[in-house]
Amino acid sequence: MVNPVPPSGAPASSSDAALPVPVLVVEDEPLLQRRLQLVLQQLGYSPNDLVIVDSLKAAREFLSHQPVALALVDLVLPDGNGRSLILELRAEDPGLGILVVSAWSSEEAILGALRAGATGYVLKERDDLEVSLSIRSVLRGGAPIDPFIARRILELLPVTAPDSPQTPTSEVELTERECLILRHVADGLTNREIAERVMLSRFTVDTHIKRIYRKLAVSSRVSAVQQAKARGLLE
């Protein structure tokens, strides 16, 4: 199935002229197709901005005559692994935002997709808000990684980072609450789940995590936990 899109060079929808279009959604499950369509429309996209296909073949057919500005790709498709499409998209456009939306959380699936060139990875089980936040992050040039996926990646890293010129040597002090929140981050909890655990607002947890990032001079959950472990701030 392929949804119609504006011809190449056509402007974005009137709801948000700044949104990059068209968006390619590669997903074979009708319910997931509809869910992602609704999430994207809530972000300001119109149905005509979206290209929804259910196979690698259909995606490649569309891409053969028009590039896309954003791609949401599932990994398990009827005619192959979405990783091969990610490789092709990345080779064609090194700056393209590519978000994997998948139910798969195995080491092979995660690392394979990221190595192929995926910008971010979010699990289908996350609610619409989490998926929406991941898409927003990609649109802003970020690299969102699902908290559970981040935890799986951390399990593959050494507990103590090797000495290197890039490893900061200055003293870093985290408050007791920041350490508690960081431990929850290391456990793979989302900001919303952390807020429920520590009985704080989501906004307050977001603020604490941003402060932790600044103190550790990092920009992601994975790097924050890795740096904290390297400094002995986390067991």
N, C-alpha and C positions, 0 to 999 in steps of 0.2 A: 504494500500500500504506500502510495506517495501522495502527500498533501500538496496542493498547488502553492507556488511561491511567486513573488514578484519577479519580473525579468531582471537579468543582471544589470546592476547599476540603479535599480529602483530604490526610492527612499524607504527608510524604516517606517513602521506604523506611526500614525498620528499620535498614539498614546505616549510614545517616548521616542523622539527622533534620534536620540543618542544611542539607542540600543543597536548593536551590530546584527545585521541580518544578511542572509537567512540563517536559521538554526537547524542543524541536522540532528534528528533523534533516531537512533538505530535501536529498535526494541521490538521484539516479536509478540509480546503478550499484550492483547488489546486493552486490558485493564491498566497496565503500566503505561501504555501509550497515552491513554486518556488522562491518567494522573499527571504525567509529565507535561502534557499539553496544558492542563489547567494551572499547574505551577508556573509555567512559562507565561501564560496569559496574565496571571496575577502579578508578574514582574513587569508587565507592560507590553508584551508581544501580542500581536493579533494573529488569528489562525493562518492568515496568508504569509506570515513571516516564518512559518514552521514547515519543515520538510520531515514527515514522519514515515519511516520505512521499516519493513519487518525482516530484512535480510541484507547480507553483504552485497549480493548481486544488485539489489535495488539501490543501495547506497552508492555503489560504484557507477551505476548507470546515471544517476543524477549528477554525481561529481564529474562525470566525463564532459558535461557541458556547462557546469556552473560551480564555482567554488562556494564554500560556506564560511560564515564568520564565527561559528561556535558549534561544537559537536558534543552530544550526549550519547555515549556508546555503551551498550550491554556487551558482555564478553561471550556469552553462550547464545549463539544464533543458529537457526536451522541449517545454514550452509557453511558454518565454520566459526572460528574464534574471532571476536571483535578486535583482538590484539593485532591481527594482520591489517585491519583497516586503520587502526591507530598509527601503525608504522607508515602507511601510505599517506595519511593526512599530515603527519609530522614532517615527512620528507617533502611534501608539496608546500607546506606553510609552517616554517619553524616557530612562528609566533602564535599559531592558532590555539585557542582555548579548547581543550579536550577533557571532558569530565566522564569518568567511568561511573555508571550507575548499575551496580550488579549485586546479585545475591551471593556471589562467590567471595570467600574470605580466606582461601588457602594461600599458603606462601607462594606457590607457583603462579596463581592468578594475580596476586597483588604485585609481586616484583616483576612479573612478565609484562603487565600493563604499564607500570611506571617506567620500566626500561624501554618499552616500545615508544614512549613519548607522551603518555597521559599526563595532563596537568594536575588532575586531582582524582580522588577515588572516594565514592560514598556508597554505602550499602542501601539496598532497596528497602530494608526494614525500617530505616529512619523515617520519621514523620515528614509531612510536606514542608514544615518550617525548616528543618535541618537540610533537606534537599534544596530548598530555595536559597538558604544561606550559602550553600556550597556553590550554586550557580552564580550568585552575586559575587562571591569571592573570585571565581574564574573571570567574570566580566571585568573585575577591577585589577586583574593581573596577578591574583593570588594563586596559591597551590593548595587547595583544601584537601585534607586527608581525614577520613572518617576516624573518630577516636579509637574505635576497635582496631581499625587497620593500623593506626599509629602505634598502638600497643603491640601488634604482631610484628611490626618493623623493629620496634625497640627490643623485642625478644631475640632478634637476630644480631643485635649490636653487642659489643663487649661492654661489661659493666663499667669499666674504667677506660676512658678515652686515652689513646696514646699521646705522649708528649709531642707537641708540635708548636711551631711559632704562632699558629692560629688559636691555640688554647689560651684564653685569658688567665693571667696569674694573679690579678688583683683580688682582694678579699670581697666576698659577696655575702651579705647578710639578708636572710629572708625572715619575715616575721613568723610566729607560730601559725597564724592563720594561712599565710602564703604557703608554708610547708604542707599544711593539711590539704589545701586546695591542689597543690602540685602532686601530692600523693594520689589524689582522686584522678587527676589528669593521667598519671602513669598507669592507673587501673583501667583507662579507656573510657571513663565517663564523659558525657557531654557536659557543656556548661549548665544546661538546664538540670541534668541529673545531679550535678555537684551542688547547685543551688538548693535542691530539695534535701540533700544529705546534710549540708551545713546550716540550713535554715536561713539563707540569705536570698536576696532578690537576684534574678538573672543578671541585671545590670551591675550589681555589686560584684558578682563573681567575674563578669567580663572585665571590670576595672582591675580587680586583683590580678587576673591573668596577664593583662597588659603591663601591669607594674612588674610582674615576675619576668616577663619578656625583656623589659628595659634593664632590669638588674642583671640578668644573665646575658644580655646583648645577643638575643636570639629573636627569631621571627616565626617560630612554629612550635607546636606542642612537642613534636619529636625532639627537636633541638633543645627545648627547655628541659625536658626530662633527662636527656643525655648529658647536658651540661651540669645539671644538679647532681647526677650520679657521679660524674667525674670530679666534682668538687666535694663530694662527701655529704651533700645536703640531703640526699635520699639514700636509703638503704637498698 
